Amino acid sequence: MEDESVIYTRRSQYEPKRRERERAIKELVAKGAYSIIFVVLALIALRPLMVNQMLSRADAYATFGLHGESKRQCSKALLLDENNGQAWHKLARIHRGEGNIDMALGAYQMATASDRGNTPAYFEYAMMHVEEGRHKQAIPLLDRVRQLKSNEKAPGGSSYHKASLDMLLRCYEKVGDQAKVEFTREEMRVFYPHLTSSDTGAS
């Protein structure tokens, strides 16, 4: 009975210290968890800024003809944001310039899937199909450009909207869709009434 009393007394003496130690451990774990959460939130907040910096570097490298470095910056940006349409578009342009047709087509596909409003990417993607004689595949891409109605200048000086109508007219003629040819001519007359009959391809 006396031994049990001694043991109980010793346990009672150590109990506050044990509780204090457990509380300290819990506080330490909680602080660590808060630190991890803070780091994660900071990375999420900074990610767009980091991606934009990488894409700016990619542009700078491309300007000086350093395409390998430009591609590396785009790839780094895609590691942070795999659905970044701008990064895919820049990669597509580099591959296209280097003559890597399959790589360019794949990158354009990702660029347009990631950014449904990227008019230049859609137009360039369509033009690659036209250059390869795949007019049927170019039509839905050009139609998307037409729907976006962008006044941004396309290569050649006209707006992307007008350029898409011009190319749609040619593609519909190539695939033999006369109804769409006439529809496109009429749309061109509505949007660009100053054009002559020869400008719209009318006979």
DRENPA-3360 file (N, C-alpha, C; in nm, 2 decimals, always signed):
BEGIN
1 = MEDESVIY = +0.08/-0.12/+0.00/+0.00/+0.00/+0.00/+0.09/+0.13/+0.00 ~ +0.19/+0.12/+0.08/+0.29/+0.23/+0.09/+0.36/+0.25/-0.04 ~ +0.40/+0.14/-0.11/+0.47/+0.15/-0.24/+0.38/+0.21/-0.35 ~ +0.26/+0.17/-0.35/+0.16/+0.22/-0.44/+0.15/+0.37/-0.42 ~ +0.15/+0.42/-0.30/+0.13/+0.56/-0.27/+0.25/+0.64/-0.32 ~ +0.37/+0.58/-0.31/+0.50/+0.65/-0.36/+0.49/+0.66/-0.51 ~ +0.45/+0.55/-0.57/+0.45/+0.55/-0.72/+0.35/+0.66/-0.77 ~ +0.23/+0.66/-0.70/+0.13/+0.76/-0.74/+0.18/+0.90/-0.72;
9 = TRRSQYEP = +0.25/+0.92/-0.61/+0.30/+1.06/-0.58/+0.40/+1.10/-0.69 ~ +0.49/+1.00/-0.73/+0.59/+1.03/-0.83/+0.52/+1.07/-0.97 ~ +0.42/+0.99/-1.00/+0.35/+1.01/-1.13/+0.28/+1.15/-1.12 ~ +0.23/+1.19/-1.01/+0.16/+1.32/-0.99/+0.26/+1.43/-1.01 ~ +0.38/+1.41/-0.96/+0.49/+1.51/-0.97/+0.53/+1.53/-1.12 ~ +0.54/+1.42/-1.20/+0.58/+1.43/-1.33/+0.47/+1.47/-1.43 ~ +0.35/+1.45/-1.39/+0.23/+1.48/-1.48/+0.23/+1.62/-1.54 ~ +0.26/+1.73/-1.46/+0.26/+1.86/-1.52/+0.37/+1.88/-1.62;
17 = KRRERERA = +0.49/+1.82/-1.59/+0.60/+1.83/-1.69/+0.57/+1.76/-1.82 ~ +0.50/+1.65/-1.81/+0.47/+1.57/-1.93/+0.36/+1.65/-2.01 ~ +0.27/+1.70/-1.94/+0.16/+1.78/-2.01/+0.23/+1.91/-2.08 ~ +0.32/+1.97/-2.01/+0.39/+2.09/-2.06/+0.47/+2.05/-2.19 ~ +0.53/+1.93/-2.18/+0.61/+1.89/-2.30/+0.52/+1.86/-2.42 ~ +0.41/+1.79/-2.39/+0.31/+1.76/-2.50/+0.26/+1.89/-2.56 ~ +0.23/+1.99/-2.48/+0.18/+2.11/-2.53/+0.28/+2.18/-2.61 ~ +0.41/+2.18/-2.57/+0.51/+2.24/-2.65/+0.53/+2.17/-2.78;
25 = IKELVAKG = +0.52/+2.04/-2.78/+0.53/+1.97/-2.91/+0.42/+2.00/-3.00 ~ +0.29/+2.01/-2.95/+0.18/+2.05/-3.03/+0.19/+2.19/-3.09 ~ +0.24/+2.28/-3.01/+0.26/+2.42/-3.06/+0.36/+2.42/-3.17 ~ +0.47/+2.34/-3.15/+0.58/+2.33/-3.25/+0.52/+2.28/-3.38 ~ +0.44/+2.17/-3.37/+0.38/+2.11/-3.49/+0.29/+2.21/-3.56 ~ +0.21/+2.28/-3.48/+0.11/+2.37/-3.53/+0.18/+2.49/-3.60 ~ +0.30/+2.54/-3.54/+0.37/+2.64/-3.61/+0.43/+2.59/-3.74 ~ +0.48/+2.47/-3.74/+0.53/+2.41/-3.86/+0.43/+2.40/-3.97;
33 = AYSIIFVV = +0.31/+2.36/-3.93/+0.20/+2.34/-4.03/+0.16/+2.48/-4.08 ~ +0.15/+2.58/-4.00/+0.12/+2.72/-4.04/+0.23/+2.77/-4.14 ~ +0.36/+2.74/-4.11/+0.47/+2.78/-4.20/+0.45/+2.71/-4.34 ~ +0.42/+2.59/-4.34/+0.40/+2.51/-4.47/+0.29/+2.58/-4.55 ~ +0.18/+2.60/-4.48/+0.06/+2.66/-4.54/+0.09/+2.80/-4.60 ~ +0.17/+2.88/-4.52/+0.21/+3.01/-4.57/+0.30/+3.00/-4.69 ~ +0.39/+2.91/-4.69/+0.48/+2.89/-4.81/+0.40/+2.85/-4.93 ~ +0.30/+2.75/-4.91/+0.22/+2.71/-5.02/+0.14/+2.82/-5.08;
41 = LALIALRP = +0.07/+2.90/-4.99/-0.01/+3.01/-5.03/+0.08/+3.12/-5.10 ~ +0.20/+3.14/-5.05/+0.29/+3.24/-5.12/+0.33/+3.19/-5.26 ~ +0.36/+3.06/-5.27/+0.39/+3.01/-5.41/+0.27/+3.02/-5.50 ~ +0.15/+3.00/-5.45/+0.03/+3.01/-5.54/+0.01/+3.15/-5.58 ~ +0.04/+3.25/-5.49/+0.02/+3.39/-5.52/+0.13/+3.44/-5.62 ~ +0.25/+3.39/-5.60/+0.36/+3.43/-5.68/+0.37/+3.36/-5.82 ~ +0.30/+3.25/-5.83/+0.31/+3.17/-5.95/+0.29/+3.25/-6.08 ~ +0.18/+3.32/-6.09/+0.15/+3.40/-6.21/+0.26/+3.50/-6.25;
49 = LMVNQMLS = +0.32/+3.56/-6.14/+0.43/+3.66/-6.16/+0.55/+3.58/-6.21 ~ +0.58/+3.47/-6.16/+0.70/+3.39/-6.20/+0.68/+3.34/-6.34 ~ +0.56/+3.30/-6.38/+0.53/+3.25/-6.52/+0.55/+3.37/-6.61 ~ +0.50/+3.49/-6.58/+0.51/+3.60/-6.67/+0.66/+3.64/-6.69 ~ +0.74/+3.63/-6.58/+0.88/+3.67/-6.59/+0.95/+3.57/-6.69 ~ +0.91/+3.44/-6.68/+0.97/+3.34/-6.76/+0.94/+3.36/-6.91 ~ +0.81/+3.40/-6.93/+0.76/+3.43/-7.07/+0.83/+3.55/-7.13 ~ +0.85/+3.65/-7.04/+0.92/+3.77/-7.09/+1.06/+3.74/-7.13;
57 = RADAYATF = +1.13/+3.65/-7.05/+1.26/+3.61/-7.09/+1.26/+3.53/-7.22 ~ +1.16/+3.45/-7.23/+1.14/+3.37/-7.36/+1.13/+3.46/-7.48 ~ +1.06/+3.57/-7.46/+1.05/+3.67/-7.57/+1.18/+3.74/-7.60 ~ +1.25/+3.77/-7.50/+1.38/+3.84/-7.51/+1.48/+3.74/-7.58 ~ +1.49/+3.62/-7.54/+1.58/+3.52/-7.61/+1.54/+3.50/-7.75 ~ +1.41/+3.49/-7.78/+1.36/+3.47/-7.92/+1.40/+3.59/-8.01 ~ +1.39/+3.71/-7.95/+1.43/+3.83/-8.02/+1.57/+3.83/-8.07 ~ +1.66/+3.77/-7.99/+1.80/+3.76/-8.02/+1.84/+3.63/-8.09;
65 = GLHGESKR = +1.73/+3.55/-8.13/+1.75/+3.43/-8.20/+1.80/+3.31/-8.12 ~ +1.79/+3.32/-7.99/+1.83/+3.22/-7.89/+1.71/+3.13/-7.87 ~ +1.67/+3.05/-7.97/+1.55/+2.97/-7.96/+1.56/+2.86/-7.86 ~ +1.68/+2.80/-7.84/+1.69/+2.70/-7.74/+1.66/+2.75/-7.60 ~ +1.71/+2.87/-7.57/+1.69/+2.93/-7.43/+1.54/+2.97/-7.42 ~ +1.49/+3.02/-7.53/+1.35/+3.06/-7.53/+1.26/+2.94/-7.50 ~ +1.29/+2.83/-7.56/+1.21/+2.71/-7.54/+1.22/+2.66/-7.39 ~ +1.34/+2.68/-7.34/+1.36/+2.64/-7.20/+1.28/+2.72/-7.11;
73 = QCSKALLL = +1.27/+2.85/-7.13/+1.19/+2.94/-7.05/+1.04/+2.90/-7.06 ~ +1.00/+2.87/-7.18/+0.86/+2.83/-7.20/+0.83/+2.70/-7.12 ~ +0.92/+2.60/-7.13/+0.90/+2.48/-7.06/+0.90/+2.49/-6.91 ~ +0.98/+2.58/-6.86/+0.98/+2.61/-6.72/+0.85/+2.67/-6.68 ~ +0.80/+2.76/-6.76/+0.67/+2.82/-6.73/+0.56/+2.72/-6.73 ~ +0.57/+2.62/-6.82/+0.46/+2.52/-6.83/+0.47/+2.42/-6.71 ~ +0.59/+2.41/-6.65/+0.60/+2.33/-6.53/+0.52/+2.39/-6.41 ~ +0.51/+2.52/-6.41/+0.43/+2.59/-6.31/+0.29/+2.60/-6.35;
81 = DENNGQAW = +0.26/+2.61/-6.48/+0.12/+2.63/-6.53/+0.11/+2.55/-6.66 ~ +0.07/+2.43/-6.65/+0.07/+2.34/-6.77/-0.04/+2.38/-6.87 ~ -0.13/+2.47/-6.83/-0.23/+2.51/-6.92/-0.22/+2.66/-6.96 ~ -0.09/+2.70/-6.97/-0.07/+2.84/-7.00/-0.07/+2.85/-7.16 ~ -0.17/+2.91/-7.21/-0.18/+2.92/-7.36/-0.07/+3.01/-7.42 ~ -0.02/+3.11/-7.35/+0.08/+3.19/-7.40/+0.21/+3.11/-7.42 ~ +0.24/+3.03/-7.32/+0.37/+2.95/-7.33/+0.36/+2.85/-7.44 ~ +0.24/+2.79/-7.46/+0.23/+2.69/-7.57/+0.23/+2.76/-7.70;
89 = HKLARIHR = +0.18/+2.88/-7.71/+0.18/+2.96/-7.83/+0.32/+3.00/-7.87 ~ +0.40/+3.04/-7.78/+0.54/+3.08/-7.80/+0.62/+2.96/-7.85 ~ +0.60/+2.84/-7.78/+0.66/+2.72/-7.82/+0.63/+2.68/-7.97 ~ +0.50/+2.69/-8.00/+0.45/+2.66/-8.13/+0.52/+2.74/-8.24 ~ +0.53/+2.87/-8.21/+0.60/+2.96/-8.31/+0.74/+2.93/-8.33 ~ +0.81/+2.89/-8.22/+0.95/+2.85/-8.23/+0.97/+2.72/-8.31 ~ +0.88/+2.62/-8.28/+0.89/+2.50/-8.35/+0.86/+2.52/-8.50 ~ +0.76/+2.61/-8.53/+0.72/+2.63/-8.67/+0.84/+2.70/-8.74;
97 = GEGNIDMA = +0.90/+2.80/-8.67/+1.02/+2.87/-8.73/+1.13/+2.77/-8.76 ~ +1.15/+2.67/-8.68/+1.26/+2.57/-8.69/+1.22/+2.46/-8.79 ~ +1.09/+2.46/-8.84/+1.05/+2.36/-8.93/+1.01/+2.23/-8.87 ~ +0.99/+2.23/-8.74/+0.94/+2.11/-8.67/+0.79/+2.11/-8.67 ~ +0.73/+2.06/-8.79/+0.59/+2.07/-8.81/+0.51/+2.00/-8.71 ~ +0.54/+1.87/-8.68/+0.46/+1.80/-8.58/+0.46/+1.86/-8.44 ~ +0.58/+1.90/-8.40/+0.59/+1.97/-8.27/+0.51/+2.10/-8.27 ~ +0.52/+2.17/-8.38/+0.44/+2.30/-8.38/+0.29/+2.27/-8.38;
105 = LGAYQMAT = +0.25/+2.18/-8.46/+0.10/+2.14/-8.46/+0.05/+2.10/-8.32 ~ +0.13/+2.02/-8.25/+0.10/+1.98/-8.11/+0.09/+2.10/-8.02 ~ +0.19/+2.19/-8.03/+0.19/+2.30/-7.94/+0.08/+2.40/-7.97 ~ +0.04/+2.42/-8.10/-0.07/+2.50/-8.14/-0.20/+2.44/-8.08 ~ -0.21/+2.31/-8.09/-0.33/+2.24/-8.04/-0.35/+2.27/-7.89 ~ -0.24/+2.26/-7.81/-0.24/+2.29/-7.67/-0.27/+2.44/-7.64 ~ -0.21/+2.53/-7.73/-0.23/+2.67/-7.71/-0.38/+2.71/-7.72 ~ -0.44/+2.65/-7.83/-0.58/+2.68/-7.85/-0.68/+2.62/-7.75;
113 = ASDRGNTP = -0.64/+2.50/-7.71/-0.72/+2.43/-7.60/-0.71/+2.50/-7.47 ~ -0.59/+2.56/-7.44/-0.57/+2.63/-7.31/-0.63/+2.77/-7.31 ~ -0.64/+2.83/-7.43/-0.69/+2.97/-7.44/-0.78/+2.98/-7.56 ~ -0.91/+2.98/-7.53/-1.01/+2.98/-7.64/-1.02/+3.12/-7.70 ~ -0.95/+3.22/-7.65/-0.96/+3.35/-7.70/-0.83/+3.40/-7.77 ~ -0.74/+3.30/-7.79/-0.61/+3.34/-7.85/-0.62/+3.34/-8.00 ~ -0.66/+3.45/-8.06/-0.69/+3.47/-8.20/-0.57/+3.43/-8.29 ~ -0.45/+3.49/-8.26/-0.33/+3.46/-8.34/-0.30/+3.31/-8.34;
121 = AYFEYAMM = -0.31/+3.25/-8.23/-0.28/+3.10/-8.22/-0.37/+3.02/-8.31 ~ -0.50/+3.05/-8.31/-0.60/+2.99/-8.39/-0.57/+3.01/-8.54 ~ -0.54/+3.13/-8.58/-0.51/+3.17/-8.72/-0.38/+3.10/-8.76 ~ -0.28/+3.10/-8.69/-0.15/+3.04/-8.73/-0.17/+2.89/-8.74 ~ -0.24/+2.83/-8.64/-0.27/+2.69/-8.65/-0.34/+2.65/-8.78 ~ -0.44/+2.73/-8.81/-0.52/+2.71/-8.93/-0.43/+2.72/-9.06 ~ -0.34/+2.82/-9.06/-0.25/+2.84/-9.17/-0.15/+2.73/-9.19 ~ -0.11/+2.67/-9.08/-0.03/+2.55/-9.09/-0.10/+2.44/-9.17;
129 = HVEEGRHK = -0.23/+2.42/-9.14/-0.31/+2.32/-9.21/-0.32/+2.36/-9.36 ~ -0.35/+2.48/-9.38/-0.36/+2.53/-9.52/-0.23/+2.50/-9.60 ~ -0.12/+2.54/-9.54/+0.01/+2.52/-9.60/+0.04/+2.37/-9.64 ~ -0.02/+2.28/-9.55/+0.00/+2.14/-9.57/-0.11/+2.08/-9.66 ~ -0.20/+2.17/-9.71/-0.31/+2.12/-9.80/-0.43/+2.06/-9.73 ~ -0.44/+2.08/-9.59/-0.55/+2.02/-9.52/-0.65/+2.13/-9.49 ~ -0.72/+2.17/-9.60/-0.82/+2.28/-9.59/-0.94/+2.24/-9.50 ~ -0.98/+2.12/-9.50/-1.09/+2.08/-9.41/-1.06/+2.10/-9.27;
137 = QAIPLLDR = -0.94/+2.06/-9.22/-0.90/+2.08/-9.08/-0.88/+2.23/-9.05 ~ -0.85/+2.31/-9.15/-0.83/+2.45/-9.12/-0.96/+2.52/-9.10 ~ -1.07/+2.47/-9.16/-1.20/+2.55/-9.16/-1.25/+2.57/-9.01 ~ -1.26/+2.47/-8.92/-1.31/+2.51/-8.79/-1.22/+2.60/-8.71 ~ -1.09/+2.60/-8.74/-1.00/+2.70/-8.67/-1.02/+2.84/-8.72 ~ -1.04/+2.85/-8.85/-1.07/+2.98/-8.91/-1.20/+3.03/-8.87 ~ -1.30/+2.94/-8.86/-1.43/+2.98/-8.81/-1.43/+3.03/-8.67 ~ -1.34/+2.98/-8.59/-1.32/+3.03/-8.45/-1.27/+3.17/-8.45;
145 = VRQLKSNE = -1.17/+3.20/-8.54/-1.12/+3.33/-8.56/-1.23/+3.43/-8.60 ~ -1.31/+3.38/-8.70/-1.42/+3.46/-8.74/-1.52/+3.50/-8.63 ~ -1.55/+3.40/-8.55/-1.64/+3.42/-8.43/-1.58/+3.52/-8.33 ~ -1.45/+3.52/-8.31/-1.39/+3.61/-8.22/-1.39/+3.75/-8.26 ~ -1.40/+3.78/-8.39/-1.42/+3.91/-8.45/-1.31/+4.01/-8.40 ~ -1.18/+3.96/-8.40/-1.07/+4.05/-8.35/-1.03/+4.15/-8.45 ~ -1.01/+4.27/-8.41/-0.96/+4.38/-8.49/-0.81/+4.39/-8.49 ~ -0.75/+4.30/-8.41/-0.60/+4.29/-8.40/-0.55/+4.26/-8.54;
153 = KAPGGSSY = -0.44/+4.32/-8.58/-0.38/+4.30/-8.71/-0.32/+4.17/-8.73 ~ -0.36/+4.10/-8.84/-0.30/+3.98/-8.88/-0.18/+4.00/-8.97 ~ -0.09/+3.90/-9.00/+0.01/+3.92/-9.10/-0.05/+3.97/-9.23 ~ +0.00/+4.07/-9.29/-0.05/+4.12/-9.41/-0.13/+4.25/-9.40 ~ -0.15/+4.29/-9.27/-0.21/+4.42/-9.24/-0.36/+4.43/-9.21 ~ -0.44/+4.33/-9.26/-0.58/+4.33/-9.23/-0.61/+4.27/-9.10 ~ -0.73/+4.29/-9.05/-0.77/+4.24/-8.92/-0.77/+4.09/-8.93 ~ -0.76/+4.02/-8.81/-0.78/+3.87/-8.81/-0.92/+3.83/-8.86;
161 = HKASLDML = -1.02/+3.91/-8.83/-1.15/+3.88/-8.87/-1.16/+3.88/-9.02 ~ -1.11/+3.98/-9.09/-1.11/+3.98/-9.24/-1.02/+3.87/-9.29 ~ -0.91/+3.86/-9.24/-0.81/+3.75/-9.29/-0.88/+3.61/-9.27 ~ -0.95/+3.59/-9.17/-1.02/+3.46/-9.15/-1.13/+3.44/-9.26 ~ -1.20/+3.55/-9.29/-1.30/+3.53/-9.39/-1.24/+3.51/-9.53 ~ -1.13/+3.58/-9.56/-1.06/+3.55/-9.68/-1.01/+3.41/-9.70 ~ -0.95/+3.35/-9.59/-0.91/+3.22/-9.59/-1.02/+3.12/-9.59 ~ -1.13/+3.15/-9.52/-1.24/+3.06/-9.52/-1.30/+3.05/-9.66;
169 = LRCYEKVG = -1.30/+3.16/-9.73/-1.35/+3.16/-9.87/-1.27/+3.06/-9.95 ~ -1.14/+3.07/-9.94/-1.05/+2.98/-10.02/-1.07/+2.84/-9.98 ~ -1.08/+2.81/-9.85/-1.09/+2.67/-9.80/-1.22/+2.61/-9.85 ~ -1.33/+2.69/-9.84/-1.46/+2.64/-9.88/-1.46/+2.61/-10.03 ~ -1.39/+2.69/-10.11/-1.37/+2.67/-10.25/-1.29/+2.54/-10.28 ~ -1.19/+2.52/-10.20/-1.10/+2.40/-10.21/-1.18/+2.27/-10.18 ~ -1.27/+2.27/-10.08/-1.34/+2.15/-10.04/-1.47/+2.14/-10.12 ~ -1.50/+2.24/-10.20/-1.62/+2.23/-10.29/-1.75/+2.26/-10.22;
177 = DQAKVEFT = -1.75/+2.34/-10.11/-1.88/+2.37/-10.04/-1.93/+2.51/-10.09 ~ -2.00/+2.50/-10.20/-2.05/+2.63/-10.27/-2.14/+2.71/-10.18 ~ -2.23/+2.64/-10.10/-2.32/+2.72/-10.01/-2.24/+2.80/-9.91 ~ -2.14/+2.74/-9.85/-2.05/+2.82/-9.76/-1.97/+2.93/-9.83 ~ -1.93/+2.90/-9.95/-1.86/+3.01/-10.03/-1.95/+3.13/-10.04 ~ -2.08/+3.11/-10.08/-2.17/+3.22/-10.10/-2.20/+3.29/-9.96 ~ -2.22/+3.21/-9.86/-2.25/+3.26/-9.73/-2.13/+3.35/-9.68 ~ -2.01/+3.30/-9.70/-1.89/+3.38/-9.66/-1.88/+3.51/-9.74;
185 = REEMRVFY = -1.90/+3.50/-9.87/-1.90/+3.62/-9.95/-2.00/+3.73/-9.90 ~ -2.12/+3.68/-9.87/-2.22/+3.77/-9.82/-2.18/+3.83/-9.69 ~ -2.12/+3.75/-9.60/-2.07/+3.81/-9.47/-1.96/+3.91/-9.49 ~ -1.88/+3.89/-9.59/-1.77/+3.99/-9.62/-1.83/+4.12/-9.67 ~ -1.94/+4.11/-9.75/-2.01/+4.23/-9.80/-2.07/+4.31/-9.69 ~ -2.12/+4.23/-9.59/-2.19/+4.30/-9.48/-2.08/+4.37/-9.39 ~ -1.97/+4.30/-9.36/-1.87/+4.36/-9.27/-1.78/+4.46/-9.34 ~ -1.76/+4.43/-9.47/-1.66/+4.51/-9.55/-1.72/+4.56/-9.68;
193 = PHLTSSDT = -1.82/+4.65/-9.67/-1.90/+4.69/-9.79/-1.82/+4.77/-9.89 ~ -1.70/+4.82/-9.85/-1.62/+4.89/-9.94/-1.54/+4.81/-10.04 ~ -1.54/+4.67/-10.01/-1.47/+4.58/-10.10/-1.54/+4.57/-10.23 ~ -1.46/+4.55/-10.34/-1.52/+4.53/-10.47/-1.56/+4.38/-10.48 ~ -1.63/+4.35/-10.59/-1.67/+4.21/-10.62/-1.54/+4.12/-10.63 ~ -1.44/+4.17/-10.69/-1.32/+4.09/-10.71/-1.25/+4.07/-10.58 ~ -1.26/+4.16/-10.48/-1.20/+4.15/-10.35/-1.26/+4.03/-10.28 ~ -1.39/+4.01/-10.30/-1.46/+3.90/-10.22/-1.47/+3.77/-10.31;
201 = GAS = -1.40/+3.77/-10.42/-1.39/+3.65/-10.50/-1.52/+3.62/-10.58 ~ -1.61/+3.71/-10.59/-1.73/+3.69/-10.67/-1.70/+3.69/-10.82 ~ -1.77/+3.60/-10.89/-1.75/+3.59/-11.03/-1.83/+3.70/-11.11;
% end
